[in-house]
């Protein structure tokens, strides 16, 4: 009888030890899961910071552009042009350095408008996509077609745009090699959706 009690006591003791070990294992698993959750949360937080930085950068670009739109009549007339345009994008950039920002509107063929003496004047048309600005060359636009890759510059002389082809290549690789230095010294213009009027709110 005494021997049977000892065996039962030993069995109960083993069960207790197993339960304690299981509990510790669960604790370790929980800590590990918690660590992974913190890591994920940290990654998500970093992503949010990156997104916010991009938004702030975009807002700064708009702020810089808005500073040039000081004349209320000019802003109103530029917006009237945009209201009458169905699709595409628009850019705002002082092309000739006279302190008056021009309005560039369209898609593959973009019309350039300027504001002078209280009214709107048309300077000409820019053909291409991926619009840049260069202190040396003025407006730059890339165009492809008929197996050619072309980078053209558009500068303003008086009331007209002058077009000059800076690079003309028969392949993308050749174009990249020839245009690299020019584009490296240029800045891509900030384009806005045709319905976006936020730049005029500043």
MOURZI-V370147 format. One record per residue. N is the residue number from 0. RES is the residue in one letter. PHI is phi as a letter, one per 40 degrees, with the letter a starting at -180 (* if undefined). NEAR is the number of other ideal C-beta (glycine too) atoms within 8 Angstrom. D_LAST is the distance of its C-alpha to the last C-alpha in Angstrom with 2 decimals. Layout:
# MOURZI-V370147
n:N res:RES phi:PHI near:NEAR d_last:D_LAST
n:N res:RES phi:PHI near:NEAR d_last:D_LAST
This chain:
# MOURZI-V370147
n:0 res:X phi:* near:4 d_last:95.01
n:1 res:X phi:c near:5 d_last:93.68
n:2 res:X phi:c near:6 d_last:92.73
n:3 res:X phi:c near:7 d_last:90.80
n:4 res:X phi:c near:8 d_last:88.79
n:5 res:X phi:c near:8 d_last:87.88
n:6 res:X phi:c near:8 d_last:86.64
n:7 res:X phi:c near:8 d_last:84.56
n:8 res:X phi:c near:8 d_last:83.08
n:9 res:X phi:c near:8 d_last:82.19
n:10 res:X phi:c near:8 d_last:80.52
n:11 res:X phi:c near:8 d_last:78.39
n:12 res:X phi:c near:8 d_last:77.44
n:13 res:X phi:c near:8 d_last:76.32
n:14 res:X phi:c near:8 d_last:74.16
n:15 res:X phi:c near:8 d_last:72.51
n:16 res:X phi:c near:8 d_last:71.78
n:17 res:X phi:c near:8 d_last:70.26
n:18 res:X phi:c near:8 d_last:68.02
n:19 res:X phi:c near:8 d_last:66.82
n:20 res:X phi:c near:8 d_last:66.02
n:21 res:X phi:c near:8 d_last:64.14
n:22 res:X phi:c near:8 d_last:62.07
n:23 res:X phi:c near:8 d_last:61.20
n:24 res:X phi:c near:8 d_last:60.27
n:25 res:X phi:c near:8 d_last:57.96
n:26 res:X phi:c near:8 d_last:56.38
n:27 res:X phi:c near:8 d_last:55.83
n:28 res:X phi:c near:8 d_last:54.36
n:29 res:X phi:c near:8 d_last:52.01
n:30 res:X phi:c near:8 d_last:50.88
n:31 res:X phi:c near:8 d_last:50.31
n:32 res:X phi:c near:8 d_last:48.29
n:33 res:X phi:c near:8 d_last:46.27
n:34 res:X phi:c near:8 d_last:45.64
n:35 res:X phi:c near:8 d_last:44.49
n:36 res:X phi:c near:8 d_last:42.11
n:37 res:X phi:c near:8 d_last:40.59
n:38 res:X phi:c near:8 d_last:40.24
n:39 res:X phi:c near:8 d_last:38.51
n:40 res:X phi:c near:8 d_last:36.20
n:41 res:X phi:c near:8 d_last:35.43
n:42 res:X phi:c near:8 d_last:34.64
n:43 res:X phi:c near:8 d_last:32.37
n:44 res:X phi:c near:8 d_last:30.57
n:45 res:X phi:c near:8 d_last:30.15
n:46 res:X phi:c near:8 d_last:28.74
n:47 res:X phi:c near:8 d_last:26.18
n:48 res:X phi:c near:8 d_last:25.15
n:49 res:X phi:c near:8 d_last:24.83
n:50 res:X phi:c near:8 d_last:22.66
n:51 res:X phi:c near:8 d_last:20.33
n:52 res:X phi:c near:8 d_last:20.19
n:53 res:X phi:c near:8 d_last:19.27
n:54 res:X phi:c near:8 d_last:16.41
n:55 res:X phi:c near:8 d_last:15.14
n:56 res:X phi:c near:8 d_last:15.71
n:57 res:X phi:c near:9 d_last:13.80
n:58 res:X phi:c near:8 d_last:10.74
n:59 res:X phi:c near:8 d_last:11.26
n:60 res:X phi:d near:9 d_last:11.64
n:61 res:X phi:c near:12 d_last:8.37
n:62 res:X phi:c near:9 d_last:6.82
n:63 res:X phi:c near:7 d_last:9.43
n:64 res:X phi:c near:13 d_last:8.92
n:65 res:X phi:c near:11 d_last:5.36
n:66 res:X phi:c near:8 d_last:7.20
n:67 res:X phi:c near:9 d_last:9.67
n:68 res:X phi:c near:14 d_last:8.07
n:69 res:X phi:c near:4 d_last:8.87
n:70 res:X phi:c near:7 d_last:11.45
n:71 res:X phi:c near:5 d_last:10.93
n:72 res:X phi:c near:8 d_last:14.27
n:73 res:X phi:c near:10 d_last:13.53
n:74 res:X phi:c near:10 d_last:10.53
n:75 res:X phi:c near:8 d_last:13.04
n:76 res:X phi:c near:11 d_last:15.87
n:77 res:X phi:c near:15 d_last:14.42
n:78 res:X phi:c near:10 d_last:13.71
n:79 res:X phi:c near:8 d_last:17.27
n:80 res:X phi:c near:12 d_last:18.63
n:81 res:X phi:c near:12 d_last:17.19
n:82 res:X phi:c near:6 d_last:18.59
n:83 res:X phi:c near:5 d_last:21.91
n:84 res:X phi:b near:11 d_last:22.00
n:85 res:X phi:c near:4 d_last:23.83
n:86 res:X phi:a near:5 d_last:23.42
n:87 res:X phi:h near:10 d_last:22.37
n:88 res:X phi:b near:10 d_last:19.23
n:89 res:X phi:b near:13 d_last:16.83
n:90 res:X phi:b near:12 d_last:15.68
n:91 res:X phi:b near:12 d_last:13.68
n:92 res:X phi:a near:10 d_last:15.68
n:93 res:X phi:c near:10 d_last:17.15
n:94 res:X phi:c near:14 d_last:20.76
n:95 res:X phi:b near:8 d_last:22.81
n:96 res:X phi:g near:5 d_last:21.15
n:97 res:X phi:c near:5 d_last:20.70
n:98 res:X phi:g near:5 d_last:17.09
n:99 res:X phi:b near:9 d_last:16.02
n:100 res:X phi:c near:9 d_last:14.46
n:101 res:X phi:c near:14 d_last:16.72
n:102 res:X phi:b near:13 d_last:16.21
n:103 res:X phi:b near:16 d_last:18.87
n:104 res:X phi:b near:13 d_last:19.90
n:105 res:X phi:i near:13 d_last:22.93
n:106 res:X phi:b near:8 d_last:25.08
n:107 res:X phi:c near:7 d_last:28.33
n:108 res:X phi:b near:8 d_last:27.93
n:109 res:X phi:b near:16 d_last:24.44
n:110 res:X phi:c near:11 d_last:23.85
n:111 res:X phi:b near:15 d_last:21.92
n:112 res:X phi:b near:14 d_last:20.30
n:113 res:X phi:b near:12 d_last:19.30
n:114 res:X phi:b near:13 d_last:18.30
n:115 res:X phi:a near:7 d_last:21.05
n:116 res:X phi:f near:3 d_last:22.44
n:117 res:X phi:g near:5 d_last:20.27
n:118 res:X phi:b near:7 d_last:21.22
n:119 res:X phi:c near:9 d_last:20.86
n:120 res:X phi:b near:9 d_last:23.50
n:121 res:X phi:c near:8 d_last:24.62
n:122 res:X phi:c near:12 d_last:25.51
n:123 res:X phi:i near:9 d_last:27.34
n:124 res:X phi:b near:9 d_last:27.40
n:125 res:X phi:b near:15 d_last:26.89
n:126 res:X phi:b near:9 d_last:29.35
n:127 res:X phi:i near:12 d_last:28.92
n:128 res:X phi:a near:8 d_last:26.77
n:129 res:X phi:f near:7 d_last:25.21
n:130 res:X phi:c near:15 d_last:23.16
n:131 res:X phi:b near:12 d_last:22.97
n:132 res:X phi:b near:11 d_last:22.20
n:133 res:X phi:b near:13 d_last:24.94
n:134 res:X phi:c near:4 d_last:25.13
n:135 res:X phi:c near:4 d_last:28.72
n:136 res:X phi:b near:11 d_last:28.66
n:137 res:X phi:g near:11 d_last:25.24
n:138 res:X phi:c near:15 d_last:24.16
n:139 res:X phi:b near:17 d_last:26.53
n:140 res:X phi:a near:15 d_last:27.38
n:141 res:X phi:c near:11 d_last:30.12
n:142 res:X phi:a near:11 d_last:32.52
n:143 res:X phi:b near:6 d_last:35.68
n:144 res:X phi:i near:5 d_last:38.48
n:145 res:X phi:f near:3 d_last:42.21
n:146 res:X phi:g near:4 d_last:42.75
n:147 res:X phi:b near:9 d_last:40.55
n:148 res:X phi:b near:14 d_last:37.50
n:149 res:X phi:b near:12 d_last:35.56
n:150 res:X phi:b near:16 d_last:32.73
n:151 res:X phi:b near:13 d_last:31.70
n:152 res:X phi:b near:12 d_last:29.61
n:153 res:X phi:b near:16 d_last:27.84
n:154 res:X phi:b near:12 d_last:27.42
n:155 res:X phi:b near:12 d_last:26.70
n:156 res:X phi:b near:6 d_last:29.60
n:157 res:X phi:g near:4 d_last:29.14
n:158 res:X phi:b near:4 d_last:27.90
n:159 res:X phi:b near:8 d_last:29.13
n:160 res:X phi:c near:13 d_last:28.45
n:161 res:X phi:b near:8 d_last:31.33
n:162 res:X phi:b near:7 d_last:32.19
n:163 res:X phi:b near:9 d_last:34.30
n:164 res:X phi:c near:8 d_last:35.62
n:165 res:X phi:c near:10 d_last:35.52
n:166 res:X phi:b near:11 d_last:37.10
n:167 res:X phi:b near:6 d_last:39.37
n:168 res:X phi:b near:12 d_last:41.24
n:169 res:X phi:c near:6 d_last:43.58
n:170 res:X phi:a near:7 d_last:42.54
n:171 res:X phi:c near:7 d_last:39.59
n:172 res:X phi:c near:6 d_last:41.29
n:173 res:X phi:c near:10 d_last:41.98
n:174 res:X phi:c near:12 d_last:38.43
n:175 res:X phi:d near:8 d_last:37.05
n:176 res:X phi:c near:7 d_last:39.47
n:177 res:X phi:c near:9 d_last:38.67
n:178 res:X phi:c near:13 d_last:34.87
n:179 res:X phi:d near:8 d_last:34.41
n:180 res:X phi:c near:6 d_last:34.19
n:181 res:X phi:c near:13 d_last:31.82
n:182 res:X phi:c near:10 d_last:29.35
n:183 res:X phi:c near:6 d_last:29.73
n:184 res:X phi:c near:8 d_last:28.43
n:185 res:X phi:b near:11 d_last:25.44
n:186 res:X phi:b near:6 d_last:22.20
n:187 res:X phi:c near:7 d_last:21.32
n:188 res:X phi:c near:10 d_last:18.19
n:189 res:X phi:c near:9 d_last:15.71
n:190 res:X phi:c near:7 d_last:16.50
n:191 res:X phi:b near:10 d_last:14.79
n:192 res:X phi:c near:5 d_last:16.93
n:193 res:X phi:c near:12 d_last:17.34
n:194 res:X phi:c near:4 d_last:16.32
n:195 res:X phi:c near:7 d_last:13.09
n:196 res:X phi:b near:8 d_last:10.03
n:197 res:X phi:c near:7 d_last:7.61
n:198 res:X phi:c near:12 d_last:6.30
n:199 res:X phi:c near:10 d_last:5.60
n:200 res:X phi:c near:6 d_last:3.80
n:201 res:X phi:c near:9 d_last:0.00
